Amino acid sequence: MREGSRAGRAVYAAAPVVVAVLAHIGPAVTWLPELRRRRFPGLAGQGDAGHVALTFDDGPDPVSTPRVLDALDGLGVRATFFFLGENVARWPAVAGDAVRRGHELAVHGWSHGRPWLPSPGRDVRDVLSAAHVVGEAAGQAPRWYRPPYGILTAGRWTAARRAGLRPVLWTAWGRDWREDATPASVRATVAAALRGGGTILLHDTDHTSAPGSWRATLGALPGIVRDCHEAGLEVGPLGRHGMTGAGADASGGAGGGAAGGRHGPGGCGDEGGRRAVSDGADPP
């Protein structure tokens, strides 16, 4: 009886911890692409049906990011870069170069960790610190936040709200972080999930990816942009994605794109020819 009583007390004592962990991890279910697309289109990055938002994670990097910026210059396209605070602090000139070339900077956190255990103080410090250095590099406060790995815990939701940031994940990715990624595989993976109004996730560095994987991204960019343009879709940053008033705004406000932004830098501007690149399902 005593052993059973002790076991019962242990379970009772552990219950609040289990509840806290579940409450912390629960919102991360939004990582599931189909659930996100259907129930949280704003969080998925769903915007203007005639526009595609092009976004990059994990930079800046002094070797790969400039190569990606050069490629975007050649394509006449602007994008949103979700930079890690620790990388901006290490290479502020690279982040500044992205701004000078007309790109939008956003927050990817301070470092690229997986926050499985609750730590609200850590999450707030992480996001606020990253928002500060990204804002200094951009010359203005950032608007968007994408958590590492797309894991949006309760702590990260709260931290984003404290920093005045709106969480945005993605509707299509290229799996360009893999060791076996090629330009052809990245382009095909994006096309399989991309619809008009979607947000593409790529990487401008191998900071947390297979070494050299950014070269596959670089090789895929012309084809991805061409596919969008041939489908009558403009390509540009989140700030011109027409997301004003969409759901999943952690800051509680609109947090979306500029009015009339569909015809901003890098757009292909064919309103009569809108159609999706592919009707394929979102990636897993």
Secondary structure, 3 states (H helix, E strand, C coil): CHHHHHHHHHHHHHHHHHHHHHHHHHHHHHHCHHHHHHHCHHHHCCCCCCEEEEEEECCCCCCHHHHHHHHHHHHCCCCEEEECHHHHHHCHHHHHHHHHCCCEEEECCCCCCCCCCCCHHHHHHHHHHHHHHHHHHHCCCCCEECCHHHCCCHHHHHHHHHCCCEECCCCEECCCCCCCCCHHHHHHHHHHHCCCCCEEEEECCCCCCCCCCHHHHHHHHHHHHHHHHHCCCEEECHHHCCCCCCCCCCCCCCCCCCCCHHHCCCCCCCHHHCCCCCCCCCCC
